[in-house]
């Protein structure tokens, strides 16, 4: 079976500016000011096949966030 790793993208409309399309979590951007100025982003998130391997990444599952805000 092929492993699917984290695919974090910039996405609007959630609690954070980053979103992992692999495990459907909103991820906080940890980039510093200089990185943001250059258009970069950073995160502390890693998942394999949709399983979050960094439980302390500060992220929130998309379904949990939708349930809280609808």
KAFEN-V74486 format. One record per pair of residues at least 24 apart in sequence whose C-alpha atoms are under 10 Angstrom apart, sorted by sequence separation. I is the first residue (numbers start at 1). GAP is how many residues later the second one is. D is the distance in whole Angstrom. If there is no record, write none. Layout:
# KAFEN-V74486
((I/GAP/D) (I/GAP/D))
This chain:
# KAFEN-V74486
((17/24/9) (18/24/9) (22/24/10) (23/24/7) (18/25/8) (20/25/9) (22/25/8) (23/25/8) (25/25/10) (20/26/9) (22/26/8) (23/26/7) (24/26/8) (20/27/9) (22/27/7) (23/27/4) (24/27/10) (25/27/9) (30/27/10) (22/28/5) (23/28/6) (24/28/10) (21/29/9) (22/29/9) (23/29/7) (28/29/8) (29/29/10) (10/30/10) (20/30/9) (22/30/9) (27/30/7) (28/30/7) (29/30/10) (10/31/8) (26/31/10) (27/31/7) (28/31/6) (9/32/9) (20/32/10) (26/32/9) (27/32/4) (28/32/9) (8/33/10) (25/33/10) (26/33/5) (27/33/7) (8/34/9) (25/34/6) (26/34/5) (27/34/9) (8/35/8) (24/35/10) (25/35/5) (26/35/6) (27/35/10) (24/36/9) (25/36/4) (26/36/6) (8/37/8) (24/37/6) (25/37/5) (7/38/10) (8/38/9) (23/38/8) (24/38/6) (25/38/9) (6/39/8) (7/39/9) (20/39/10) (23/39/9) (24/39/8) (25/39/9) (26/39/9) (6/40/6) (7/40/9) (19/40/9) (25/40/9) (5/41/7) (6/41/5) (7/41/10) (18/41/9) (19/41/10) (20/41/10) (5/42/6) (6/42/6) (16/42/10) (19/42/10) (20/42/10) (4/43/8) (5/43/5) (6/43/8) (16/43/8) (19/43/9) (3/44/10) (4/44/6) (5/44/6) (6/44/8) (15/44/9) (16/44/9) (3/45/6) (4/45/5) (5/45/8) (6/45/9) (15/45/8) (3/46/6) (4/46/7) (5/46/9) (6/46/9) (14/46/10) (2/47/9) (3/47/10) (4/47/10) (5/47/10) (6/47/10) (15/47/9) (1/48/10) (14/48/8) (15/50/8) (14/51/8) (15/51/10) (14/52/9))
